[in-house]
Amino acid sequence: MPDSDARRQAQQALVEDATRPSPPPSPLAIGGATSWRTMHDQQARDEWRALRDWVEWVTVRYEISVALIPECWWKHGALVEELSALHCAHRAAFHPTDSGNGPITWHQHFANAMPRLRNAYNGGCSEGHSSRRSRSWQGVTDEEEWETWTDQSHAH
């Protein structure tokens, strides 16, 4: 008899587990943030495709001009980062597990991002891509001076 009681309790626990609603997935399970800086080459193609699809959709849906997001957006690092952040926020906001506040929150983020998009690009490629000289730190920092500086907290 004790074996059948234990078996019945185990079966009841399995039924309860199967019918208990599961918690919503974490943001990472939804897709998480895109970190271009730490991404491996194997991941890049899928991430670029997803971002391109989304950028093409969002620019048409919201009638965003070429002066704000040029056709060569993917060649401008600051634009890529801003658009990636918006894309990640959009994925999370419109995920089925969202409570319903996600879409309005996304639109707030989108509105807040507009000035940053303008600043990231400054309308320089509306008539074709023009490369800018990329900033480089190669050979700029005096390493000895840096090491001396970092040996102190500079709290005062």
C-alpha positions as CSV (number, residue, x, y, z in Angstrom):
1,M,0.0,0.0,0.0
2,P,2.7,2.6,0.8
3,D,4.2,2.1,-2.7
4,S,0.9,2.9,-4.4
5,D,0.5,6.0,-2.2
6,A,3.9,7.2,-3.2
7,R,3.2,6.4,-6.9
8,R,-0.1,8.3,-6.7
9,Q,1.5,11.3,-5.1
10,A,4.3,11.3,-7.8
11,Q,1.7,11.2,-10.5
12,Q,-0.3,14.0,-8.9
13,A,2.8,16.1,-8.7
14,L,3.5,15.5,-12.4
15,V,-0.1,16.5,-13.3
16,E,0.2,19.7,-11.2
17,D,3.6,20.6,-12.8
18,A,2.1,20.1,-16.3
19,T,-0.9,22.3,-15.6
20,R,0.9,25.0,-13.7
21,P,1.5,28.0,-16.0
22,S,5.2,28.5,-16.7
23,P,6.8,31.9,-16.0
24,P,7.4,34.1,-18.9
25,P,10.8,33.6,-20.6
26,S,13.6,35.9,-19.6
27,P,14.5,38.7,-22.1
28,L,17.5,36.6,-23.2
29,A,15.2,33.8,-24.2
30,I,13.1,36.3,-26.2
31,G,16.2,37.3,-28.1
32,G,18.1,39.5,-25.8
33,A,20.4,42.3,-26.7
34,T,22.6,42.3,-29.7
35,S,26.2,42.9,-28.8
36,W,28.2,43.5,-32.0
37,R,31.3,44.0,-30.0
38,T,31.4,40.5,-28.6
39,M,29.6,38.7,-31.3
40,H,31.3,35.8,-33.1
41,D,31.4,35.7,-36.9
42,Q,29.1,32.6,-36.9
43,Q,26.3,34.6,-35.3
44,A,26.8,37.8,-37.4
45,R,25.0,36.8,-40.6
46,D,21.8,35.8,-38.8
47,E,21.9,39.0,-36.7
48,W,22.5,41.2,-39.7
49,R,19.7,39.6,-41.6
50,A,17.2,40.0,-38.8
51,L,18.3,43.7,-38.3
52,R,18.1,44.4,-42.0
53,D,14.6,42.9,-42.2
54,W,13.5,45.0,-39.2
55,V,15.1,48.2,-40.4
56,E,13.5,47.9,-43.8
57,W,10.1,47.2,-42.2
58,V,10.3,50.0,-39.6
59,T,11.5,52.6,-42.1
60,V,8.5,51.9,-44.4
61,R,6.0,51.4,-41.6
62,Y,6.9,54.7,-39.9
63,E,7.7,56.5,-43.1
64,I,11.3,57.4,-41.9
65,S,13.1,59.4,-44.5
66,V,16.5,58.6,-46.1
67,A,17.7,61.8,-44.5
68,L,17.3,60.1,-41.0
69,I,18.2,56.5,-41.9
70,P,20.1,56.3,-45.1
71,E,20.3,53.3,-47.4
72,C,23.8,52.7,-46.2
73,W,22.8,52.7,-42.5
74,W,24.7,49.5,-41.9
75,K,28.0,51.3,-42.7
76,H,27.5,53.7,-39.8
77,G,28.4,52.2,-36.5
78,A,26.4,54.6,-34.3
79,L,23.3,54.0,-36.4
80,V,23.8,50.2,-36.2
81,E,24.0,50.4,-32.5
82,E,20.9,52.6,-32.1
83,L,18.9,50.6,-34.6
84,S,20.0,47.3,-32.9
85,A,18.8,48.7,-29.6
86,L,15.5,49.7,-31.0
87,H,15.2,46.3,-32.7
88,C,15.8,44.4,-29.5
89,A,13.3,46.6,-27.6
90,H,10.8,46.0,-30.4
91,R,11.2,42.2,-30.2
92,A,10.7,42.2,-26.4
93,A,7.8,44.7,-26.5
94,F,5.8,42.7,-29.1
95,H,6.6,39.3,-27.7
96,P,3.5,37.2,-26.8
97,T,4.6,37.1,-23.2
98,D,4.4,40.9,-22.9
99,S,1.8,42.2,-20.4
100,G,0.5,44.7,-22.9
101,N,2.5,47.7,-21.9
102,G,5.4,46.8,-24.2
103,P,4.1,48.4,-27.4
104,I,3.5,51.9,-25.8
105,T,6.8,51.6,-24.0
106,W,8.5,50.8,-27.3
107,H,6.9,53.8,-28.9
108,Q,8.3,56.0,-26.1
109,H,11.8,54.5,-26.7
110,F,11.4,55.1,-30.4
111,A,10.5,58.7,-29.9
112,N,13.4,59.2,-27.5
113,A,15.7,57.6,-30.1
114,M,14.9,60.1,-32.9
115,P,17.3,62.8,-31.8
116,R,20.0,60.2,-31.3
117,L,19.4,58.8,-34.8
118,R,19.8,62.3,-36.2
119,N,23.0,62.8,-34.2
120,A,24.4,59.4,-35.1
121,Y,24.1,60.1,-38.8
122,N,23.8,63.9,-39.3
123,G,22.2,63.4,-42.8
124,G,25.6,63.0,-44.5
125,C,24.6,60.2,-46.9
126,S,21.2,61.1,-48.3
127,E,22.6,61.3,-51.8
128,G,24.9,58.3,-51.6
129,H,27.3,56.9,-49.0
130,S,30.2,59.1,-48.0
131,S,32.7,57.5,-45.8
132,R,33.9,59.4,-42.8
133,R,37.3,59.0,-41.3
134,S,36.9,56.5,-38.5
135,R,38.3,57.5,-35.1
136,S,41.2,55.4,-34.1
137,W,43.1,55.0,-30.8
138,Q,46.1,53.4,-32.4
139,G,49.2,55.1,-31.1
140,V,47.3,57.9,-29.4
141,T,47.6,57.0,-25.7
142,D,51.0,57.3,-24.1
143,E,51.1,53.9,-22.4
144,E,53.6,54.9,-19.8
145,E,51.5,57.9,-18.8
146,W,48.4,55.7,-18.8
147,E,50.0,53.1,-16.5
148,T,51.1,55.9,-14.1
149,W,47.6,57.4,-14.1
150,T,45.8,54.1,-13.4
151,D,48.0,53.3,-10.4
152,Q,46.0,55.9,-8.5
153,S,42.3,56.2,-7.8
154,H,42.1,60.0,-8.5
155,A,39.3,60.2,-5.9
156,H,40.4,63.6,-4.6
